[in-house]
Amino acid sequence: MHLQTSQFLTEERNIARLEALSQVLDLPSRVDTLYLSIPHAFMDKVASRAIRPAPSLQRLVLMSNGYDFPRDFLGGVAPLLTTLYLRHCGLAVDSPLLYNIISLNIEGHAQGSNFAARLCEVLRLMPSLEYLDIHDIYPNPPADTAIASLPKLRKLNLRCIFPSCTAMLEHISFPATTFVQIDIANPSLLDIDEEDLSSMWTSVARILAPDFHPEGQRIVRTVAAEGDGEFRATSFTLMMWELKVSNTSTPLPSPNLLVMLDWTDREENALANPVFFEEVFQAAFSALPLPHLETLHLGCFPKEAMSKFGLFKRALRPHLWSSTLQTLILHVEHCVEYLPAMLVHQPDNGPLPLPALETLLFTSVKFDRRIVERLVRSLRTRSDQGVKLRKVIMDGGCANEAGRAMYSFREAVEHVEWSFSSQELDYSADEYSDTDSDSGSSA
């Protein structure tokens, strides 16, 4: 029998295909892609036949409920195998097939899979990994303290429904250049407490630690925290860049580190969402070390959660007196409510917060007279104490009292600009009138 195809696919419960597969596995095959989706009951039969080497195999996809293929699967010899996809199953934890894998996608924590439970140890056998995608896998802590080093890892994607999935970050290391995305979707608020959130962000913070990888520390210069929703569906996104990213007129570049939480709860529990949002926000900024932070984006948060300065005072306390934070970017008006108080927050008559702040950028803010007056008073106070702001930038989405705001800011700020033109607005009292305050797009 001569095998013409270079790929082989089985379908679950397709007995004819299973018989054909047995014949394929008995032959010196030239298969480069093998896709097995087989019920657990048939797996022992298939695995017992699949003991010959696969010298041409490059891509292997295995799907079965809770089955770990034995160490002699494919004879443990597949020198060209670089892509491995596992769904609800695994390999032997010491399988030789793991050594040359470049891309690993593992999904679904099935009961009985030793591979998933010991994933942190398995990764020690995969030093060539460049792409690692882990979906709903919650490995046990390893029995020892050894770290799985992944020196070539380019992208790590953690997707799960419980924050505990981030615990594996305590047991692996990878370069500072690795793109990391953590996506926690639809967790039940009843199953998550403050300790869970604190542990999650502590694990994320380990990525930023100086000793995380021997080749160098991940330097974070820009952080953006965003969120949306006030009722059943709510989200929180934290993005980090190594570069200084402050231009809002063009799409932001891809971040180096991305953490996303999205949760949906029953309508009767909707009032808990802003409270949970506060807990997520505070836990994030309390845990993350950001000694090199230069630019901070804050915006698009649930109004009930984010209009209270008390939250920002608690959450941002580790960063309020940063000597490196130069640019603060605020989105939509209710995120500006806390700003006047924050700019002059002086506990025990100490120094002003944000001593290095040079630029405020407002985007899509609908200013009203009250907030403009409060902001100007705070900016004057800073100026009188020798901490004068260098620049205020307003994008084209700012409205209502934007014209009044731009003129008023000139009293306490050196420059006022439109972000889309980057041209200074040179207002004078004679040119400005209270009746022409709804646009502010021309001098």
C-alpha positions as CSV (number, residue, x, y, z in Angstrom):
1,M,0.0,0.0,0.0
2,H,1.4,3.4,-1.0
3,L,0.2,6.4,1.0
4,Q,-0.3,9.4,-1.3
5,T,-1.5,12.0,1.1
6,S,0.7,14.0,3.4
7,Q,-2.1,14.6,6.0
8,F,-4.5,12.4,7.9
9,L,-7.7,13.4,9.7
10,T,-10.0,11.3,11.9
11,E,-13.4,12.3,13.1
12,E,-14.9,11.4,16.4
13,R,-16.8,8.0,16.3
14,N,-16.0,7.5,12.6
15,I,-15.0,3.8,12.9
16,A,-14.0,3.5,9.2
17,R,-11.6,6.3,9.7
18,L,-10.3,4.7,12.8
19,E,-9.5,1.5,10.9
20,A,-7.8,3.4,8.2
21,L,-5.8,5.3,10.8
22,S,-4.6,2.0,12.2
23,Q,-3.3,1.0,8.8
24,V,-1.6,4.4,8.5
25,L,0.1,4.1,11.9
26,D,1.3,0.6,10.9
27,L,3.2,2.0,7.9
28,P,6.4,4.0,7.5
29,S,4.3,7.1,6.9
30,R,5.2,10.4,5.3
31,V,2.4,12.2,7.1
32,D,3.4,15.8,8.0
33,T,0.1,16.7,9.7
34,L,-1.8,14.4,12.0
35,Y,-5.2,15.3,13.5
36,L,-6.8,12.9,16.0
37,S,-10.2,13.5,17.5
38,I,-11.2,10.2,19.1
39,P,-13.4,9.1,22.0
40,H,-11.5,8.1,25.1
41,A,-12.6,4.5,24.8
42,F,-10.7,4.1,21.5
43,M,-7.6,5.8,22.5
44,D,-5.7,2.9,24.0
45,K,-6.2,0.9,20.8
46,V,-5.0,3.8,18.7
47,A,-2.0,4.6,20.9
48,S,-0.9,0.9,21.0
49,R,-0.6,1.0,17.2
50,A,1.0,4.4,17.0
51,I,4.5,3.3,18.0
52,R,6.5,3.8,14.8
53,P,8.6,7.0,14.4
54,A,7.1,9.9,12.4
55,P,10.1,11.3,10.6
56,S,8.0,13.8,8.5
57,L,5.5,14.9,11.1
58,Q,5.5,18.7,11.6
59,R,2.1,19.4,13.1
60,L,0.2,17.3,15.6
61,V,-3.4,17.9,16.8
62,L,-4.8,15.7,19.6
63,M,-8.4,15.9,21.0
64,S,-9.7,13.5,23.6
65,N,-11.3,13.7,27.0
66,G,-8.7,13.3,29.7
67,Y,-6.3,11.0,27.9
68,D,-2.5,11.3,28.1
69,F,-0.7,9.6,25.2
70,P,2.1,7.2,26.4
71,R,5.8,8.0,26.2
72,D,6.2,5.6,23.2
73,F,3.5,7.4,21.2
74,L,5.0,7.7,17.6
75,G,8.0,5.9,19.0
76,G,8.9,9.1,20.8
77,V,10.6,10.1,17.5
78,A,9.3,13.1,15.4
79,P,12.4,15.3,14.7
80,L,10.5,17.8,12.6
81,L,7.5,18.2,14.9
82,T,7.3,21.9,15.9
83,T,3.5,22.5,16.4
84,L,1.4,20.8,19.0
85,Y,-2.3,21.4,19.8
86,L,-3.8,19.5,22.7
87,R,-7.5,19.7,23.7
88,H,-8.7,18.0,26.8
89,C,-5.7,15.6,26.6
90,G,-1.9,15.5,26.8
91,L,1.3,13.5,26.3
92,A,3.5,11.8,28.8
93,V,5.1,14.4,31.0
94,D,8.5,13.2,29.8
95,S,7.6,12.6,26.2
96,P,10.6,13.1,23.8
97,L,8.1,14.7,21.3
98,L,8.2,17.8,23.4
99,Y,11.9,18.8,23.0
100,N,11.6,20.5,19.6
101,I,8.2,22.1,19.9
102,I,8.1,25.7,18.9
103,S,4.3,26.3,19.2
104,L,2.1,24.8,22.0
105,N,-1.6,25.3,22.3
106,I,-3.2,23.5,25.2
107,E,-6.9,23.9,25.9
108,G,-9.3,22.4,28.5
109,H,-8.3,21.1,31.9
110,A,-9.7,17.5,31.7
111,Q,-9.9,15.3,34.8
112,G,-7.3,12.6,34.8
113,S,-4.8,14.5,32.6
114,N,-1.4,14.4,34.4
115,F,0.0,16.5,31.6
116,A,-2.2,19.5,32.3
117,A,-1.8,19.2,36.1
118,R,2.0,19.1,35.8
119,L,2.3,21.7,33.0
120,C,4.8,23.9,34.9
121,E,7.2,20.9,35.0
122,V,6.5,19.9,31.4
123,L,7.5,23.3,30.2
124,R,11.0,22.6,31.5
125,L,11.4,20.2,28.6
126,M,10.5,22.8,26.0
127,P,13.3,25.3,25.7
128,S,12.6,26.0,22.0
129,L,9.1,27.3,22.7
130,E,8.3,30.5,20.9
131,Y,4.5,30.5,21.1
132,L,2.5,29.3,24.1
133,D,-1.3,29.5,24.3
134,I,-2.9,28.1,27.4
135,H,-6.7,28.1,27.6
136,D,-8.5,27.0,30.8
137,I,-5.6,25.1,32.3
138,Y,-4.9,25.3,36.0
139,P,-1.7,23.4,36.7
140,N,-0.7,22.4,40.2
141,P,2.3,24.0,41.8
142,P,5.4,21.9,41.1
143,A,6.8,19.8,43.9
144,D,10.2,21.6,43.7
145,T,11.2,25.2,43.2
146,A,12.9,24.9,39.8
147,I,11.8,27.4,37.2
148,A,10.9,26.5,33.6
149,S,13.1,28.7,31.5
150,L,11.7,29.7,28.0
151,P,14.5,31.8,26.6
152,K,13.0,31.9,23.0
153,L,9.4,32.7,24.0
154,R,7.9,35.4,21.8
155,K,4.2,35.2,22.8
156,L,2.4,34.0,25.8
157,N,-1.4,33.9,25.9
158,L,-3.3,32.9,29.0
159,R,-7.0,32.5,28.7
160,C,-9.2,31.4,31.6
161,I,-12.2,32.1,33.7
162,F,-10.5,32.2,37.1
163,P,-7.6,34.5,38.1
164,S,-5.8,31.5,39.6
165,C,-4.5,30.6,36.1
166,T,-1.9,33.4,36.5
167,A,-0.3,31.4,39.4
168,M,1.8,29.5,36.8
169,L,3.7,32.8,36.2
170,E,5.4,32.1,39.5
171,H,7.1,29.0,38.0
172,I,8.2,30.1,34.5
173,S,10.5,32.7,33.1
174,F,10.9,34.3,29.6
175,P,12.6,37.3,28.1
176,A,11.5,40.9,28.6
177,T,10.6,41.1,24.9
178,T,7.9,38.4,25.2
179,F,4.4,39.7,24.4
180,V,2.1,38.6,27.2
181,Q,-1.7,38.6,27.0
182,I,-3.9,37.5,29.9
183,D,-7.6,37.2,29.2
184,I,-9.9,36.3,32.1
185,A,-13.5,36.1,30.7
186,N,-16.8,35.7,32.5
187,P,-15.7,34.9,36.0
188,S,-18.4,34.5,38.6
189,L,-18.2,37.5,41.0
190,L,-19.3,35.2,43.8
191,D,-16.2,33.0,43.3
192,I,-13.6,35.8,43.4
193,D,-12.5,37.7,46.5
194,E,-9.9,40.4,47.2
195,E,-7.3,37.8,48.0
196,D,-7.8,36.2,44.5
197,L,-7.3,39.5,42.8
198,S,-4.3,40.4,45.0
199,S,-2.7,37.0,44.1
200,M,-3.4,37.5,40.5
201,W,-1.7,40.9,40.2
202,T,1.2,39.7,42.4
203,S,1.8,37.0,39.8
204,V,1.6,39.5,37.0
205,A,4.0,41.8,38.9
206,R,6.6,39.0,39.0
207,I,7.0,39.5,35.2
208,L,8.2,43.1,36.0
209,A,10.7,42.0,38.7
210,P,14.4,42.6,38.0
211,D,15.3,39.0,38.6
212,F,12.5,37.5,36.5
213,H,14.8,36.7,33.6
214,P,18.6,36.8,33.6
215,E,18.8,38.7,30.2
216,G,17.3,41.8,31.6
217,Q,14.3,43.5,33.3
218,R,11.0,44.4,31.5
219,I,10.9,48.3,31.7
220,V,7.4,49.7,31.6
221,R,7.2,53.4,30.6
222,T,3.5,53.6,29.6
223,V,0.4,52.1,31.3
224,A,-3.2,52.4,30.1
225,A,-6.1,51.4,32.3
226,E,-9.5,51.3,30.6
227,G,-12.9,49.9,31.4
228,D,-16.5,50.0,30.4
229,G,-20.0,49.0,31.5
230,E,-22.0,49.9,34.6
231,F,-24.6,47.1,34.7
232,R,-24.4,43.5,33.7
233,A,-21.4,43.5,31.4
234,T,-18.2,45.2,32.7
235,S,-14.6,45.1,31.6
236,F,-11.2,46.2,32.8
237,T,-8.1,46.3,30.5
238,L,-4.6,47.1,31.6
239,M,-2.0,47.7,28.8
240,M,1.8,48.3,29.3
241,W,4.4,49.4,26.9
242,E,8.2,49.7,27.1
243,L,8.0,52.9,25.0
244,K,6.6,56.2,25.9
245,V,3.2,56.2,24.3
246,S,1.2,59.4,24.5
247,N,-0.1,60.1,21.0
248,T,-3.9,59.7,20.9
249,S,-4.5,60.9,17.4
250,T,-3.3,57.6,15.9
251,P,-4.0,54.0,17.0
252,L,-1.9,52.9,20.0
253,P,0.9,50.4,19.1
254,S,0.5,46.9,20.3
255,P,1.4,46.7,24.0
256,N,4.1,44.5,25.5
257,L,1.8,43.3,28.3
258,L,-2.0,43.1,28.2
259,V,-4.4,42.0,30.9
260,M,-8.1,41.9,30.2
261,L,-11.0,41.0,32.6
262,D,-14.5,40.8,31.2
263,W,-17.4,39.7,33.4
264,T,-21.2,39.4,33.0
265,D,-23.5,38.9,35.9
266,R,-27.2,38.6,36.4
267,E,-29.2,41.8,36.3
268,E,-30.1,41.6,40.0
269,N,-26.3,41.6,40.8
270,A,-25.5,44.5,38.5
271,L,-24.8,46.9,41.4
272,A,-21.9,44.7,42.4
273,N,-20.1,45.4,39.2
274,P,-18.7,48.9,40.0
275,V,-17.6,47.6,43.4
276,F,-15.8,44.7,41.8
277,F,-14.3,47.2,39.3
278,E,-12.9,49.2,42.1
279,E,-11.3,46.1,43.7
280,V,-9.7,45.1,40.4
281,F,-8.4,48.6,39.8
282,Q,-7.0,49.0,43.3
283,A,-5.4,45.6,43.3
284,A,-3.7,46.2,40.0
285,F,-2.0,49.5,40.8
286,S,-1.2,48.4,44.4
287,A,0.7,45.3,43.2
288,L,2.5,46.4,40.1
289,P,6.0,47.9,40.4
290,L,6.3,50.9,38.0
291,P,9.5,52.7,38.9
292,H,10.0,53.9,35.3
293,L,6.4,55.0,34.5
294,E,6.4,58.1,32.3
295,T,2.9,58.1,30.8
296,L,-0.4,57.0,32.4
297,H,-3.7,56.7,30.4
298,L,-6.8,56.6,32.6
299,G,-10.3,56.5,31.1
300,C,-13.6,55.1,30.0
301,F,-14.5,53.7,33.4
302,P,-17.9,53.1,35.0
303,K,-19.0,56.4,36.3
304,E,-20.1,55.2,39.7
305,A,-16.7,53.7,40.3
306,M,-14.4,56.3,38.9
307,S,-15.7,59.7,39.9
308,K,-14.5,59.2,43.5
309,F,-11.1,60.5,44.3
310,G,-10.9,58.3,47.3
311,L,-10.5,55.3,45.0
312,F,-7.7,56.9,43.1
313,K,-6.0,58.1,46.3
314,R,-5.9,54.5,47.5
315,A,-5.1,52.8,44.2
316,L,-2.6,55.2,42.9
317,R,-0.9,55.9,46.2
318,P,2.3,54.0,45.2
319,H,2.6,56.2,42.1
320,L,1.3,59.6,43.2
321,W,4.7,60.9,44.1
322,S,6.5,59.3,41.2
323,S,9.6,61.3,40.0
324,T,9.2,59.9,36.5
325,L,5.5,60.3,35.6
326,Q,5.4,63.2,33.1
327,T,2.2,62.7,31.1
328,L,-1.3,62.0,32.3
329,I,-4.0,61.2,29.7
330,L,-7.7,61.3,30.7
331,H,-10.6,60.0,28.7
332,V,-14.3,61.2,29.0
333,E,-15.5,63.7,31.5
334,H,-16.4,61.6,34.6
335,C,-12.8,60.5,34.7
336,V,-11.8,64.1,35.2
337,E,-13.9,64.6,38.2
338,Y,-11.2,63.4,40.6
339,L,-8.4,65.3,38.9
340,P,-8.6,68.7,40.7
341,A,-8.4,67.0,44.1
342,M,-5.6,64.7,43.0
343,L,-3.4,67.5,41.7
344,V,-3.3,69.3,45.1
345,H,-3.6,66.3,47.4
346,Q,-1.1,67.1,50.2
347,P,-1.4,64.8,53.2
348,D,0.2,66.3,56.3
349,N,1.1,69.4,54.3
350,G,3.7,67.4,52.4
351,P,4.9,67.9,48.8
352,L,2.5,68.1,45.9
353,P,1.7,64.9,44.1
354,L,3.0,64.1,40.6
355,P,6.0,66.4,41.0
356,A,7.3,65.5,37.5
357,L,4.0,66.0,35.7
358,E,4.5,68.2,32.5
359,T,1.5,67.4,30.3
360,L,-2.2,66.8,30.7
361,L,-4.1,65.4,27.7
362,F,-7.9,65.3,27.6
363,T,-9.7,63.2,25.0
364,S,-13.5,63.1,24.5
365,V,-14.1,65.2,27.6
366,K,-17.3,67.3,27.7
367,F,-16.2,70.1,30.0
368,D,-18.7,72.1,32.1
369,R,-18.0,75.4,33.8
370,R,-17.7,73.8,37.3
371,I,-15.0,71.3,36.4
372,V,-13.1,74.0,34.4
373,E,-13.1,76.3,37.4
374,R,-11.9,73.5,39.8
375,L,-9.2,72.5,37.4
376,V,-7.9,76.0,37.0
377,R,-7.8,76.5,40.8
378,S,-5.8,73.4,41.2
379,L,-3.4,74.3,38.4
380,R,-2.9,77.7,39.9
381,T,-2.1,76.2,43.3
382,R,0.5,74.0,41.7
383,S,2.0,77.0,39.8
384,D,2.1,79.1,43.0
385,Q,4.1,76.3,44.6
386,G,6.6,76.1,41.8
387,V,5.1,73.0,40.0
388,K,3.7,74.6,36.9
389,L,2.3,72.4,34.2
390,R,4.0,72.8,30.9
391,K,1.2,71.8,28.5
392,V,-2.5,70.9,28.2
393,I,-3.6,69.1,25.1
394,M,-7.2,68.7,24.1
395,D,-8.3,66.4,21.3
396,G,-11.1,67.1,18.8
397,G,-13.6,65.1,20.8
398,C,-13.7,67.6,23.7
399,A,-16.9,69.6,23.7
400,N,-19.3,71.8,25.6
401,E,-17.1,74.3,27.6
402,A,-14.0,73.2,25.8
403,G,-13.4,76.8,24.5
404,R,-13.7,78.2,28.0
405,A,-11.4,75.5,29.3
406,M,-8.7,76.2,26.7
407,Y,-8.7,79.9,27.5
408,S,-8.9,79.4,31.3
409,F,-6.0,76.9,31.3
410,R,-3.7,79.6,29.8
411,E,-3.8,81.3,33.2
412,A,-1.9,78.4,34.8
413,V,-0.3,76.5,32.0
414,E,2.4,77.5,29.6
415,H,0.9,76.0,26.4
416,V,-2.6,74.8,25.3
417,E,-2.9,72.7,22.1
418,W,-5.3,70.8,20.0
419,S,-3.8,67.3,19.7
420,F,-4.8,66.9,16.0
421,S,-3.0,70.0,14.9
422,S,-0.2,70.3,17.5
423,Q,-0.5,74.0,17.1
424,E,-0.6,76.2,20.2
425,L,-3.8,78.1,20.8
426,D,-2.9,81.8,21.5
427,Y,-6.1,83.1,23.1
428,S,-6.4,86.6,24.5
429,A,-9.2,88.1,26.6
430,D,-10.4,90.4,23.8
431,E,-10.7,87.5,21.3
432,Y,-12.7,85.2,23.6
433,S,-16.3,85.7,24.7
434,D,-18.5,83.6,27.0
435,T,-21.1,83.2,24.3
436,D,-18.7,81.4,22.0
437,S,-17.7,78.6,24.2
438,D,-19.2,75.5,22.7
439,S,-16.6,74.7,20.1
440,G,-13.2,76.1,21.0
441,S,-11.8,74.8,17.7
442,S,-10.6,78.2,16.5
443,A,-9.0,81.1,18.2
